[in-house]
Amino acid sequence: MGAALGPPSIANGVVYFDQDPSPGGDGGVSGLNASTGDPLFHLDLGSLNPQPLPPFPAIADGTVFTGSFDTEMRVYHLQG
């Protein structure tokens, strides 16, 4: 598992963070249970590049936003 690229964002009891690619792996967005620290999910996004986007997932109106090296913005709807 790669290192977090910046500070986490928290919503609905889930800690979201952009994750640097580990050697031989892809980076992505991961989620942990805020109470227990247990992993909930990992979305592989290849090599993330947080610039010019924030180096952490932004959360607004029940949606998580992050970026990647392919200049795309990734948008995920939060459940709950």
mmJSON file of the N, C-alpha and C atoms, coordinates in Angstrom:
{"data_MODEL":{"atom_site":{
"group_PDB":["ATOM","ATOM","ATOM","ATOM","ATOM","ATOM","ATOM","ATOM","ATOM","ATOM","ATOM","ATOM","ATOM","ATOM","ATOM","ATOM","ATOM","ATOM","ATOM","ATOM","ATOM","ATOM","ATOM","ATOM","ATOM","ATOM","ATOM","ATOM","ATOM","ATOM","ATOM","ATOM","ATOM","ATOM","ATOM","ATOM","ATOM","ATOM","ATOM","ATOM","ATOM","ATOM","ATOM","ATOM","ATOM","ATOM","ATOM","ATOM","ATOM","ATOM","ATOM","ATOM","ATOM","ATOM","ATOM","ATOM","ATOM","ATOM","ATOM","ATOM","ATOM","ATOM","ATOM","ATOM","ATOM","ATOM","ATOM","ATOM","ATOM","ATOM","ATOM","ATOM","ATOM","ATOM","ATOM","ATOM","ATOM","ATOM","ATOM","ATOM","ATOM","ATOM","ATOM","ATOM","ATOM","ATOM","ATOM","ATOM","ATOM","ATOM","ATOM","ATOM","ATOM","ATOM","ATOM","ATOM","ATOM","ATOM","ATOM","ATOM","ATOM","ATOM","ATOM","ATOM","ATOM","ATOM","ATOM","ATOM","ATOM","ATOM","ATOM","ATOM","ATOM","ATOM","ATOM","ATOM","ATOM","ATOM","ATOM","ATOM","ATOM","ATOM","ATOM","ATOM","ATOM","ATOM","ATOM","ATOM","ATOM","ATOM","ATOM","ATOM","ATOM","ATOM","ATOM","ATOM","ATOM","ATOM","ATOM","ATOM","ATOM","ATOM","ATOM","ATOM","ATOM","ATOM","ATOM","ATOM","ATOM","ATOM","ATOM","ATOM","ATOM","ATOM","ATOM","ATOM","ATOM","ATOM","ATOM","ATOM","ATOM","ATOM","ATOM","ATOM","ATOM","ATOM","ATOM","ATOM","ATOM","ATOM","ATOM","ATOM","ATOM","ATOM","ATOM","ATOM","ATOM","ATOM","ATOM","ATOM","ATOM","ATOM","ATOM","ATOM","ATOM","ATOM","ATOM","ATOM","ATOM","ATOM","ATOM","ATOM","ATOM","ATOM","ATOM","ATOM","ATOM","ATOM","ATOM","ATOM","ATOM","ATOM","ATOM","ATOM","ATOM","ATOM","ATOM","ATOM","ATOM","ATOM","ATOM","ATOM","ATOM","ATOM","ATOM","ATOM","ATOM","ATOM","ATOM","ATOM","ATOM","ATOM","ATOM","ATOM","ATOM","ATOM","ATOM","ATOM","ATOM","ATOM","ATOM","ATOM","ATOM","ATOM","ATOM","ATOM","ATOM","ATOM","ATOM","ATOM"],
"id":[1,2,3,4,5,6,7,8,9,10,11,12,13,14,15,16,17,18,19,20,21,22,23,24,25,26,27,28,29,30,31,32,33,34,35,36,37,38,39,40,41,42,43,44,45,46,47,48,49,50,51,52,53,54,55,56,57,58,59,60,61,62,63,64,65,66,67,68,69,70,71,72,73,74,75,76,77,78,79,80,81,82,83,84,85,86,87,88,89,90,91,92,93,94,95,96,97,98,99,100,101,102,103,104,105,106,107,108,109,110,111,112,113,114,115,116,117,118,119,120,121,122,123,124,125,126,127,128,129,130,131,132,133,134,135,136,137,138,139,140,141,142,143,144,145,146,147,148,149,150,151,152,153,154,155,156,157,158,159,160,161,162,163,164,165,166,167,168,169,170,171,172,173,174,175,176,177,178,179,180,181,182,183,184,185,186,187,188,189,190,191,192,193,194,195,196,197,198,199,200,201,202,203,204,205,206,207,208,209,210,211,212,213,214,215,216,217,218,219,220,221,222,223,224,225,226,227,228,229,230,231,232,233,234,235,236,237,238,239,240],
"type_symbol":["N","C","C","N","C","C","N","C","C","N","C","C","N","C","C","N","C","C","N","C","C","N","C","C","N","C","C","N","C","C","N","C","C","N","C","C","N","C","C","N","C","C","N","C","C","N","C","C","N","C","C","N","C","C","N","C","C","N","C","C","N","C","C","N","C","C","N","C","C","N","C","C","N","C","C","N","C","C","N","C","C","N","C","C","N","C","C","N","C","C","N","C","C","N","C","C","N","C","C","N","C","C","N","C","C","N","C","C","N","C","C","N","C","C","N","C","C","N","C","C","N","C","C","N","C","C","N","C","C","N","C","C","N","C","C","N","C","C","N","C","C","N","C","C","N","C","C","N","C","C","N","C","C","N","C","C","N","C","C","N","C","C","N","C","C","N","C","C","N","C","C","N","C","C","N","C","C","N","C","C","N","C","C","N","C","C","N","C","C","N","C","C","N","C","C","N","C","C","N","C","C","N","C","C","N","C","C","N","C","C","N","C","C","N","C","C","N","C","C","N","C","C","N","C","C","N","C","C","N","C","C","N","C","C","N","C","C","N","C","C"],
"label_atom_id":["N","CA","C","N","CA","C","N","CA","C","N","CA","C","N","CA","C","N","CA","C","N","CA","C","N","CA","C","N","CA","C","N","CA","C","N","CA","C","N","CA","C","N","CA","C","N","CA","C","N","CA","C","N","CA","C","N","CA","C","N","CA","C","N","CA","C","N","CA","C","N","CA","C","N","CA","C","N","CA","C","N","CA","C","N","CA","C","N","CA","C","N","CA","C","N","CA","C","N","CA","C","N","CA","C","N","CA","C","N","CA","C","N","CA","C","N","CA","C","N","CA","C","N","CA","C","N","CA","C","N","CA","C","N","CA","C","N","CA","C","N","CA","C","N","CA","C","N","CA","C","N","CA","C","N","CA","C","N","CA","C","N","CA","C","N","CA","C","N","CA","C","N","CA","C","N","CA","C","N","CA","C","N","CA","C","N","CA","C","N","CA","C","N","CA","C","N","CA","C","N","CA","C","N","CA","C","N","CA","C","N","CA","C","N","CA","C","N","CA","C","N","CA","C","N","CA","C","N","CA","C","N","CA","C","N","CA","C","N","CA","C","N","CA","C","N","CA","C","N","CA","C","N","CA","C","N","CA","C","N","CA","C","N","CA","C","N","CA","C","N","CA","C","N","CA","C","N","CA","C"],
"label_alt_id":[null,null,null,null,null,null,null,null,null,null,null,null,null,null,null,null,null,null,null,null,null,null,null,null,null,null,null,null,null,null,null,null,null,null,null,null,null,null,null,null,null,null,null,null,null,null,null,null,null,null,null,null,null,null,null,null,null,null,null,null,null,null,null,null,null,null,null,null,null,null,null,null,null,null,null,null,null,null,null,null,null,null,null,null,null,null,null,null,null,null,null,null,null,null,null,null,null,null,null,null,null,null,null,null,null,null,null,null,null,null,null,null,null,null,null,null,null,null,null,null,null,null,null,null,null,null,null,null,null,null,null,null,null,null,null,null,null,null,null,null,null,null,null,null,null,null,null,null,null,null,null,null,null,null,null,null,null,null,null,null,null,null,null,null,null,null,null,null,null,null,null,null,null,null,null,null,null,null,null,null,null,null,null,null,null,null,null,null,null,null,null,null,null,null,null,null,null,null,null,null,null,null,null,null,null,null,null,null,null,null,null,null,null,null,null,null,null,null,null,null,null,null,null,null,null,null,null,null,null,null,null,null,null,null,null,null,null,null,null,null],
"label_comp_id":["MET","MET","MET","GLY","GLY","GLY","ALA","ALA","ALA","ALA","ALA","ALA","LEU","LEU","LEU","GLY","GLY","GLY","PRO","PRO","PRO","PRO","PRO","PRO","SER","SER","SER","ILE","ILE","ILE","ALA","ALA","ALA","ASN","ASN","ASN","GLY","GLY","GLY","VAL","VAL","VAL","VAL","VAL","VAL","TYR","TYR","TYR","PHE","PHE","PHE","ASP","ASP","ASP","GLN","GLN","GLN","ASP","ASP","ASP","PRO","PRO","PRO","SER","SER","SER","PRO","PRO","PRO","GLY","GLY","GLY","GLY","GLY","GLY","ASP","ASP","ASP","GLY","GLY","GLY","GLY","GLY","GLY","VAL","VAL","VAL","SER","SER","SER","GLY","GLY","GLY","LEU","LEU","LEU","ASN","ASN","ASN","ALA","ALA","ALA","SER","SER","SER","THR","THR","THR","GLY","GLY","GLY","ASP","ASP","ASP","PRO","PRO","PRO","LEU","LEU","LEU","PHE","PHE","PHE","HIS","HIS","HIS","LEU","LEU","LEU","ASP","ASP","ASP","LEU","LEU","LEU","GLY","GLY","GLY","SER","SER","SER","LEU","LEU","LEU","ASN","ASN","ASN","PRO","PRO","PRO","GLN","GLN","GLN","PRO","PRO","PRO","LEU","LEU","LEU","PRO","PRO","PRO","PRO","PRO","PRO","PHE","PHE","PHE","PRO","PRO","PRO","ALA","ALA","ALA","ILE","ILE","ILE","ALA","ALA","ALA","ASP","ASP","ASP","GLY","GLY","GLY","THR","THR","THR","VAL","VAL","VAL","PHE","PHE","PHE","THR","THR","THR","GLY","GLY","GLY","SER","SER","SER","PHE","PHE","PHE","ASP","ASP","ASP","THR","THR","THR","GLU","GLU","GLU","MET","MET","MET","ARG","ARG","ARG","VAL","VAL","VAL","TYR","TYR","TYR","HIS","HIS","HIS","LEU","LEU","LEU","GLN","GLN","GLN","GLY","GLY","GLY"],
"label_asym_id":["A","A","A","A","A","A","A","A","A","A","A","A","A","A","A","A","A","A","A","A","A","A","A","A","A","A","A","A","A","A","A","A","A","A","A","A","A","A","A","A","A","A","A","A","A","A","A","A","A","A","A","A","A","A","A","A","A","A","A","A","A","A","A","A","A","A","A","A","A","A","A","A","A","A","A","A","A","A","A","A","A","A","A","A","A","A","A","A","A","A","A","A","A","A","A","A","A","A","A","A","A","A","A","A","A","A","A","A","A","A","A","A","A","A","A","A","A","A","A","A","A","A","A","A","A","A","A","A","A","A","A","A","A","A","A","A","A","A","A","A","A","A","A","A","A","A","A","A","A","A","A","A","A","A","A","A","A","A","A","A","A","A","A","A","A","A","A","A","A","A","A","A","A","A","A","A","A","A","A","A","A","A","A","A","A","A","A","A","A","A","A","A","A","A","A","A","A","A","A","A","A","A","A","A","A","A","A","A","A","A","A","A","A","A","A","A","A","A","A","A","A","A","A","A","A","A","A","A","A","A","A","A","A","A","A","A","A","A","A","A"],
"label_entity_id":["1","1","1","1","1","1","1","1","1","1","1","1","1","1","1","1","1","1","1","1","1","1","1","1","1","1","1","1","1","1","1","1","1","1","1","1","1","1","1","1","1","1","1","1","1","1","1","1","1","1","1","1","1","1","1","1","1","1","1","1","1","1","1","1","1","1","1","1","1","1","1","1","1","1","1","1","1","1","1","1","1","1","1","1","1","1","1","1","1","1","1","1","1","1","1","1","1","1","1","1","1","1","1","1","1","1","1","1","1","1","1","1","1","1","1","1","1","1","1","1","1","1","1","1","1","1","1","1","1","1","1","1","1","1","1","1","1","1","1","1","1","1","1","1","1","1","1","1","1","1","1","1","1","1","1","1","1","1","1","1","1","1","1","1","1","1","1","1","1","1","1","1","1","1","1","1","1","1","1","1","1","1","1","1","1","1","1","1","1","1","1","1","1","1","1","1","1","1","1","1","1","1","1","1","1","1","1","1","1","1","1","1","1","1","1","1","1","1","1","1","1","1","1","1","1","1","1","1","1","1","1","1","1","1","1","1","1","1","1","1"],
"label_seq_id":[1,1,1,2,2,2,3,3,3,4,4,4,5,5,5,6,6,6,7,7,7,8,8,8,9,9,9,10,10,10,11,11,11,12,12,12,13,13,13,14,14,14,15,15,15,16,16,16,17,17,17,18,18,18,19,19,19,20,20,20,21,21,21,22,22,22,23,23,23,24,24,24,25,25,25,26,26,26,27,27,27,28,28,28,29,29,29,30,30,30,31,31,31,32,32,32,33,33,33,34,34,34,35,35,35,36,36,36,37,37,37,38,38,38,39,39,39,40,40,40,41,41,41,42,42,42,43,43,43,44,44,44,45,45,45,46,46,46,47,47,47,48,48,48,49,49,49,50,50,50,51,51,51,52,52,52,53,53,53,54,54,54,55,55,55,56,56,56,57,57,57,58,58,58,59,59,59,60,60,60,61,61,61,62,62,62,63,63,63,64,64,64,65,65,65,66,66,66,67,67,67,68,68,68,69,69,69,70,70,70,71,71,71,72,72,72,73,73,73,74,74,74,75,75,75,76,76,76,77,77,77,78,78,78,79,79,79,80,80,80],
"pdbx_PDB_ins_code":[null,null,null,null,null,null,null,null,null,null,null,null,null,null,null,null,null,null,null,null,null,null,null,null,null,null,null,null,null,null,null,null,null,null,null,null,null,null,null,null,null,null,null,null,null,null,null,null,null,null,null,null,null,null,null,null,null,null,null,null,null,null,null,null,null,null,null,null,null,null,null,null,null,null,null,null,null,null,null,null,null,null,null,null,null,null,null,null,null,null,null,null,null,null,null,null,null,null,null,null,null,null,null,null,null,null,null,null,null,null,null,null,null,null,null,null,null,null,null,null,null,null,null,null,null,null,null,null,null,null,null,null,null,null,null,null,null,null,null,null,null,null,null,null,null,null,null,null,null,null,null,null,null,null,null,null,null,null,null,null,null,null,null,null,null,null,null,null,null,null,null,null,null,null,null,null,null,null,null,null,null,null,null,null,null,null,null,null,null,null,null,null,null,null,null,null,null,null,null,null,null,null,null,null,null,null,null,null,null,null,null,null,null,null,null,null,null,null,null,null,null,null,null,null,null,null,null,null,null,null,null,null,null,null,null,null,null,null,null,null],
"Cartn_x":[0.851,0.0,0.889,0.594,1.38,1.025,1.819,1.626,0.519,-0.1,-1.092,-0.404,-1.054,-0.48,-0.693,-1.552,-1.843,-2.788,-3.333,-4.254,-5.531,-6.171,-7.423,-8.605,-9.692,-10.988,-11.92,-12.86,-13.735,-15.185,-16.013,-17.453,-18.173,-19.313,-20.173,-19.424,-18.495,-17.784,-16.704,-16.32,-15.293,-14.159,-12.914,-11.727,-11.28,-11.264,-10.879,-9.49,-8.63,-7.326,-6.821,-6.11,-5.429,-4.161,-3.882,-2.768,-1.77,-0.493,0.606,0.754,1.147,1.355,2.459,2.208,3.258,4.12,5.333,6.168,5.424,5.284,4.592,3.086,2.537,1.088,0.584,-0.717,-1.357,-1.779,-1.826,-2.368,-3.873,-4.501,-5.945,-6.516,-7.799,-8.498,-8.865,-8.54,-8.855,-9.789,-10.545,-11.442,-11.267,-11.213,-11.097,-12.272,-12.704,-13.708,-13.108,-13.742,-13.184,-13.099,-13.946,-13.938,-12.916,-12.768,-11.928,-10.619,-10.564,-9.389,-9.37,-10.421,-10.492,-10.653,-9.947,-10.11,-11.522,-12.104,-13.433,-13.365,-12.464,-12.345,-11.054,-10.668,-9.576,-9.956,-9.949,-10.245,-8.934,-8.488,-7.248,-7.439,-6.554,-6.632,-5.33,-4.426,-3.133,-2.298,-1.47,-0.606,-1.361,-1.673,-2.397,-1.475,-2.015,-1.302,-2.274,-2.064,-3.036,-2.967,-2.009,-1.9,-2.521,-3.286,-3.56,-4.691,-5.189,-6.242,-5.635,-6.438,-5.89,-5.249,-4.218,-3.547,-4.315,-5.587,-6.456,-7.833,-8.65,-9.996,-10.808,-11.456,-12.364,-13.766,-14.518,-15.869,-16.849,-17.913,-18.962,-20.27,-21.338,-22.682,-22.757,-22.141,-22.227,-21.413,-20.384,-19.564,-18.092,-17.265,-15.816,-15.19,-14.279,-13.577,-12.077,-11.412,-9.959,-9.467,-8.161,-7.607,-6.621,-6.032,-5.066,-4.126,-3.045,-2.061,-2.648,-3.758,-4.337,-5.197,-5.039,-5.722,-7.233,-7.705,-9.131,-9.462,-10.645,-11.152,-12.03,-11.842,-12.655,-13.715,-14.942,-16.062,-16.797,-17.013,-17.696,-18.796,-19.954,-21.074,-20.933,-21.109,-21.051,-22.38,-22.299,-23.506,-23.781,-25.039,-25.383,-25.774],
"Cartn_y":[-1.179,0.0,1.231,2.187,3.406,4.381,5.424,6.437,7.417,8.017,9.06,10.268,10.899,12.051,13.362,13.37,14.591,14.274,15.296,15.062,14.388,13.625,12.958,13.917,13.463,14.132,13.138,13.635,12.749,13.135,12.131,12.342,11.039,11.107,9.945,8.791,9.096,8.051,7.352,7.939,7.349,8.364,7.88,8.689,8.407,9.427,9.302,9.899,9.23,9.812,9.331,10.231,9.869,9.135,8.079,7.205,7.151,7.395,7.322,5.881,5.661,4.299,3.606,2.357,1.554,0.973,0.526,-0.075,-1.213,-1.101,-2.125,-2.052,-1.012,-0.907,0.436,0.609,1.852,2.656,3.967,4.83,4.842,5.522,5.58,6.321,6.147,6.716,5.56,5.697,4.657,5.218,4.339,4.721,3.797,4.397,3.653,4.003,3.039,3.295,4.271,5.416,6.454,5.996,5.071,4.607,3.518,2.611,1.432,1.445,2.242,2.24,1.091,0.281,-0.855,-0.359,-0.981,-0.606,-0.907,0.028,-0.167,-0.378,0.34,0.192,0.827,0.485,1.159,1.199,2.389,2.562,2.815,1.872,2.05,3.114,4.117,5.202,5.398,4.433,4.609,5.584,6.344,7.326,8.629,8.936,10.171,11.373,12.48,13.747,14.762,15.211,16.112,17.543,17.9,19.284,19.457,20.491,21.613,21.344,20.136,19.784,19.619,19.675,19.523,18.144,18.039,16.757,15.858,16.05,15.248,15.251,14.245,14.258,15.421,16.162,17.221,16.626,16.993,16.456,17.616,17.528,18.551,17.931,18.259,17.817,16.318,15.499,14.054,13.486,14.216,13.791,13.938,12.974,13.031,13.38,14.362,14.792,14.557,14.018,13.885,13.935,14.022,14.125,13.008,13.009,11.982,12.531,11.795,12.236,12.373,11.722,11.82,13.085,14.024,15.325,15.217,14.085,13.891,14.158,14.678,14.767,13.546,12.894,11.734,12.201,11.758,12.175,10.921,10.798,9.628,10.101,9.504,9.828,9.017,9.665,8.996,8.321,7.143,6.483,6.901,6.845,7.15,8.527],
"Cartn_z":[0.0,0.0,0.0,-0.854,-0.936,0.17,0.286,1.323,0.925,1.927,1.681,1.053,0.066,-0.614,0.137,1.099,1.845,2.979,3.598,4.714,4.231,5.113,4.731,4.763,4.179,4.294,4.968,5.771,6.533,6.285,5.996,5.821,6.093,6.743,6.985,7.651,8.559,9.28,8.479,7.333,6.476,6.299,6.434,6.191,4.762,3.904,2.5,2.318,1.542,1.241,-0.105,-0.806,-2.045,-1.667,-2.393,-2.053,-3.189,-2.85,-3.796,-4.278,-5.533,-5.995,-5.187,-4.824,-4.195,-5.308,-5.005,-6.066,-6.759,-8.064,-8.836,-8.756,-8.099,-7.955,-8.427,-8.335,-8.751,-7.536,-7.697,-6.666,-6.761,-5.838,-5.879,-4.699,-4.496,-3.358,-2.444,-1.166,-0.19,0.864,1.483,2.557,3.75,4.934,6.18,7.083,7.892,8.9,9.906,10.13,11.002,12.458,12.887,14.274,14.527,13.565,13.79,13.009,11.929,11.057,10.067,10.073,9.143,7.706,6.744,5.334,4.85,4.112,3.533,2.028,1.349,-0.098,-0.585,-1.802,-2.515,-3.985,-4.566,-5.986,-6.709,-7.545,-8.296,-9.364,-9.355,-10.336,-11.08,-11.031,-11.672,-10.883,-11.547,-10.876,-10.676,-9.445,-9.144,-9.204,-9.615,-9.552,-8.982,-7.764,-7.152,-7.657,-8.508,-8.949,-10.326,-10.569,-9.682,-8.709,-8.666,-7.714,-6.327,-5.273,-3.93,-3.745,-2.884,-2.669,-1.712,-1.649,-0.797,-1.446,-1.166,-1.736,-1.166,-2.025,-1.593,-1.52,-0.492,-0.305,-0.23,-1.047,-1.031,-1.499,-0.82,-1.224,-1.494,-0.628,-0.771,-1.915,-2.365,-3.492,-3.147,-3.567,-3.386,-4.731,-4.737,-5.948,-5.767,-6.793,-6.792,-8.23,-8.431,-9.775,-10.068,-11.268,-11.655,-12.723,-13.017,-14.003,-15.408,-15.686,-17.021,-17.184,-16.274,-16.269,-16.099,-15.649,-15.415,-13.953,-13.7,-12.346,-12.115,-10.991,-10.625,-9.622,-9.815,-8.969,-8.515,-7.205,-6.619,-5.682,-5.816,-4.943,-3.647,-2.499,-1.212,-0.895,-0.331,0.127,1.555,1.943,3.329,3.446],
"occupancy":[1.0,1.0,1.0,1.0,1.0,1.0,1.0,1.0,1.0,1.0,1.0,1.0,1.0,1.0,1.0,1.0,1.0,1.0,1.0,1.0,1.0,1.0,1.0,1.0,1.0,1.0,1.0,1.0,1.0,1.0,1.0,1.0,1.0,1.0,1.0,1.0,1.0,1.0,1.0,1.0,1.0,1.0,1.0,1.0,1.0,1.0,1.0,1.0,1.0,1.0,1.0,1.0,1.0,1.0,1.0,1.0,1.0,1.0,1.0,1.0,1.0,1.0,1.0,1.0,1.0,1.0,1.0,1.0,1.0,1.0,1.0,1.0,1.0,1.0,1.0,1.0,1.0,1.0,1.0,1.0,1.0,1.0,1.0,1.0,1.0,1.0,1.0,1.0,1.0,1.0,1.0,1.0,1.0,1.0,1.0,1.0,1.0,1.0,1.0,1.0,1.0,1.0,1.0,1.0,1.0,1.0,1.0,1.0,1.0,1.0,1.0,1.0,1.0,1.0,1.0,1.0,1.0,1.0,1.0,1.0,1.0,1.0,1.0,1.0,1.0,1.0,1.0,1.0,1.0,1.0,1.0,1.0,1.0,1.0,1.0,1.0,1.0,1.0,1.0,1.0,1.0,1.0,1.0,1.0,1.0,1.0,1.0,1.0,1.0,1.0,1.0,1.0,1.0,1.0,1.0,1.0,1.0,1.0,1.0,1.0,1.0,1.0,1.0,1.0,1.0,1.0,1.0,1.0,1.0,1.0,1.0,1.0,1.0,1.0,1.0,1.0,1.0,1.0,1.0,1.0,1.0,1.0,1.0,1.0,1.0,1.0,1.0,1.0,1.0,1.0,1.0,1.0,1.0,1.0,1.0,1.0,1.0,1.0,1.0,1.0,1.0,1.0,1.0,1.0,1.0,1.0,1.0,1.0,1.0,1.0,1.0,1.0,1.0,1.0,1.0,1.0,1.0,1.0,1.0,1.0,1.0,1.0,1.0,1.0,1.0,1.0,1.0,1.0,1.0,1.0,1.0,1.0,1.0,1.0,1.0,1.0,1.0,1.0,1.0,1.0],
"B_iso_or_equiv":[0.0,0.0,0.0,0.0,0.0,0.0,0.0,0.0,0.0,0.0,0.0,0.0,0.0,0.0,0.0,0.0,0.0,0.0,0.0,0.0,0.0,0.0,0.0,0.0,0.0,0.0,0.0,0.0,0.0,0.0,0.0,0.0,0.0,0.0,0.0,0.0,0.0,0.0,0.0,0.0,0.0,0.0,0.0,0.0,0.0,0.0,0.0,0.0,0.0,0.0,0.0,0.0,0.0,0.0,0.0,0.0,0.0,0.0,0.0,0.0,0.0,0.0,0.0,0.0,0.0,0.0,0.0,0.0,0.0,0.0,0.0,0.0,0.0,0.0,0.0,0.0,0.0,0.0,0.0,0.0,0.0,0.0,0.0,0.0,0.0,0.0,0.0,0.0,0.0,0.0,0.0,0.0,0.0,0.0,0.0,0.0,0.0,0.0,0.0,0.0,0.0,0.0,0.0,0.0,0.0,0.0,0.0,0.0,0.0,0.0,0.0,0.0,0.0,0.0,0.0,0.0,0.0,0.0,0.0,0.0,0.0,0.0,0.0,0.0,0.0,0.0,0.0,0.0,0.0,0.0,0.0,0.0,0.0,0.0,0.0,0.0,0.0,0.0,0.0,0.0,0.0,0.0,0.0,0.0,0.0,0.0,0.0,0.0,0.0,0.0,0.0,0.0,0.0,0.0,0.0,0.0,0.0,0.0,0.0,0.0,0.0,0.0,0.0,0.0,0.0,0.0,0.0,0.0,0.0,0.0,0.0,0.0,0.0,0.0,0.0,0.0,0.0,0.0,0.0,0.0,0.0,0.0,0.0,0.0,0.0,0.0,0.0,0.0,0.0,0.0,0.0,0.0,0.0,0.0,0.0,0.0,0.0,0.0,0.0,0.0,0.0,0.0,0.0,0.0,0.0,0.0,0.0,0.0,0.0,0.0,0.0,0.0,0.0,0.0,0.0,0.0,0.0,0.0,0.0,0.0,0.0,0.0,0.0,0.0,0.0,0.0,0.0,0.0,0.0,0.0,0.0,0.0,0.0,0.0,0.0,0.0,0.0,0.0,0.0,0.0],
"pdbx_formal_charge":[null,null,null,null,null,null,null,null,null,null,null,null,null,null,null,null,null,null,null,null,null,null,null,null,null,null,null,null,null,null,null,null,null,null,null,null,null,null,null,null,null,null,null,null,null,null,null,null,null,null,null,null,null,null,null,null,null,null,null,null,null,null,null,null,null,null,null,null,null,null,null,null,null,null,null,null,null,null,null,null,null,null,null,null,null,null,null,null,null,null,null,null,null,null,null,null,null,null,null,null,null,null,null,null,null,null,null,null,null,null,null,null,null,null,null,null,null,null,null,null,null,null,null,null,null,null,null,null,null,null,null,null,null,null,null,null,null,null,null,null,null,null,null,null,null,null,null,null,null,null,null,null,null,null,null,null,null,null,null,null,null,null,null,null,null,null,null,null,null,null,null,null,null,null,null,null,null,null,null,null,null,null,null,null,null,null,null,null,null,null,null,null,null,null,null,null,null,null,null,null,null,null,null,null,null,null,null,null,null,null,null,null,null,null,null,null,null,null,null,null,null,null,null,null,null,null,null,null,null,null,null,null,null,null,null,null,null,null,null,null],
"auth_seq_id":[1,1,1,2,2,2,3,3,3,4,4,4,5,5,5,6,6,6,7,7,7,8,8,8,9,9,9,10,10,10,11,11,11,12,12,12,13,13,13,14,14,14,15,15,15,16,16,16,17,17,17,18,18,18,19,19,19,20,20,20,21,21,21,22,22,22,23,23,23,24,24,24,25,25,25,26,26,26,27,27,27,28,28,28,29,29,29,30,30,30,31,31,31,32,32,32,33,33,33,34,34,34,35,35,35,36,36,36,37,37,37,38,38,38,39,39,39,40,40,40,41,41,41,42,42,42,43,43,43,44,44,44,45,45,45,46,46,46,47,47,47,48,48,48,49,49,49,50,50,50,51,51,51,52,52,52,53,53,53,54,54,54,55,55,55,56,56,56,57,57,57,58,58,58,59,59,59,60,60,60,61,61,61,62,62,62,63,63,63,64,64,64,65,65,65,66,66,66,67,67,67,68,68,68,69,69,69,70,70,70,71,71,71,72,72,72,73,73,73,74,74,74,75,75,75,76,76,76,77,77,77,78,78,78,79,79,79,80,80,80],
"auth_comp_id":["MET","MET","MET","GLY","GLY","GLY","ALA","ALA","ALA","ALA","ALA","ALA","LEU","LEU","LEU","GLY","GLY","GLY","PRO","PRO","PRO","PRO","PRO","PRO","SER","SER","SER","ILE","ILE","ILE","ALA","ALA","ALA","ASN","ASN","ASN","GLY","GLY","GLY","VAL","VAL","VAL","VAL","VAL","VAL","TYR","TYR","TYR","PHE","PHE","PHE","ASP","ASP","ASP","GLN","GLN","GLN","ASP","ASP","ASP","PRO","PRO","PRO","SER","SER","SER","PRO","PRO","PRO","GLY","GLY","GLY","GLY","GLY","GLY","ASP","ASP","ASP","GLY","GLY","GLY","GLY","GLY","GLY","VAL","VAL","VAL","SER","SER","SER","GLY","GLY","GLY","LEU","LEU","LEU","ASN","ASN","ASN","ALA","ALA","ALA","SER","SER","SER","THR","THR","THR","GLY","GLY","GLY","ASP","ASP","ASP","PRO","PRO","PRO","LEU","LEU","LEU","PHE","PHE","PHE","HIS","HIS","HIS","LEU","LEU","LEU","ASP","ASP","ASP","LEU","LEU","LEU","GLY","GLY","GLY","SER","SER","SER","LEU","LEU","LEU","ASN","ASN","ASN","PRO","PRO","PRO","GLN","GLN","GLN","PRO","PRO","PRO","LEU","LEU","LEU","PRO","PRO","PRO","PRO","PRO","PRO","PHE","PHE","PHE","PRO","PRO","PRO","ALA","ALA","ALA","ILE","ILE","ILE","ALA","ALA","ALA","ASP","ASP","ASP","GLY","GLY","GLY","THR","THR","THR","VAL","VAL","VAL","PHE","PHE","PHE","THR","THR","THR","GLY","GLY","GLY","SER","SER","SER","PHE","PHE","PHE","ASP","ASP","ASP","THR","THR","THR","GLU","GLU","GLU","MET","MET","MET","ARG","ARG","ARG","VAL","VAL","VAL","TYR","TYR","TYR","HIS","HIS","HIS","LEU","LEU","LEU","GLN","GLN","GLN","GLY","GLY","GLY"],
"auth_asym_id":["A","A","A","A","A","A","A","A","A","A","A","A","A","A","A","A","A","A","A","A","A","A","A","A","A","A","A","A","A","A","A","A","A","A","A","A","A","A","A","A","A","A","A","A","A","A","A","A","A","A","A","A","A","A","A","A","A","A","A","A","A","A","A","A","A","A","A","A","A","A","A","A","A","A","A","A","A","A","A","A","A","A","A","A","A","A","A","A","A","A","A","A","A","A","A","A","A","A","A","A","A","A","A","A","A","A","A","A","A","A","A","A","A","A","A","A","A","A","A","A","A","A","A","A","A","A","A","A","A","A","A","A","A","A","A","A","A","A","A","A","A","A","A","A","A","A","A","A","A","A","A","A","A","A","A","A","A","A","A","A","A","A","A","A","A","A","A","A","A","A","A","A","A","A","A","A","A","A","A","A","A","A","A","A","A","A","A","A","A","A","A","A","A","A","A","A","A","A","A","A","A","A","A","A","A","A","A","A","A","A","A","A","A","A","A","A","A","A","A","A","A","A","A","A","A","A","A","A","A","A","A","A","A","A","A","A","A","A","A","A"],
"auth_atom_id":["N","CA","C","N","CA","C","N","CA","C","N","CA","C","N","CA","C","N","CA","C","N","CA","C","N","CA","C","N","CA","C","N","CA","C","N","CA","C","N","CA","C","N","CA","C","N","CA","C","N","CA","C","N","CA","C","N","CA","C","N","CA","C","N","CA","C","N","CA","C","N","CA","C","N","CA","C","N","CA","C","N","CA","C","N","CA","C","N","CA","C","N","CA","C","N","CA","C","N","CA","C","N","CA","C","N","CA","C","N","CA","C","N","CA","C","N","CA","C","N","CA","C","N","CA","C","N","CA","C","N","CA","C","N","CA","C","N","CA","C","N","CA","C","N","CA","C","N","CA","C","N","CA","C","N","CA","C","N","CA","C","N","CA","C","N","CA","C","N","CA","C","N","CA","C","N","CA","C","N","CA","C","N","CA","C","N","CA","C","N","CA","C","N","CA","C","N","CA","C","N","CA","C","N","CA","C","N","CA","C","N","CA","C","N","CA","C","N","CA","C","N","CA","C","N","CA","C","N","CA","C","N","CA","C","N","CA","C","N","CA","C","N","CA","C","N","CA","C","N","CA","C","N","CA","C","N","CA","C","N","CA","C","N","CA","C","N","CA","C","N","CA","C","N","CA","C","N","CA","C"],
"pdbx_PDB_model_num":[1,1,1,1,1,1,1,1,1,1,1,1,1,1,1,1,1,1,1,1,1,1,1,1,1,1,1,1,1,1,1,1,1,1,1,1,1,1,1,1,1,1,1,1,1,1,1,1,1,1,1,1,1,1,1,1,1,1,1,1,1,1,1,1,1,1,1,1,1,1,1,1,1,1,1,1,1,1,1,1,1,1,1,1,1,1,1,1,1,1,1,1,1,1,1,1,1,1,1,1,1,1,1,1,1,1,1,1,1,1,1,1,1,1,1,1,1,1,1,1,1,1,1,1,1,1,1,1,1,1,1,1,1,1,1,1,1,1,1,1,1,1,1,1,1,1,1,1,1,1,1,1,1,1,1,1,1,1,1,1,1,1,1,1,1,1,1,1,1,1,1,1,1,1,1,1,1,1,1,1,1,1,1,1,1,1,1,1,1,1,1,1,1,1,1,1,1,1,1,1,1,1,1,1,1,1,1,1,1,1,1,1,1,1,1,1,1,1,1,1,1,1,1,1,1,1,1,1,1,1,1,1,1,1,1,1,1,1,1,1]
}}}
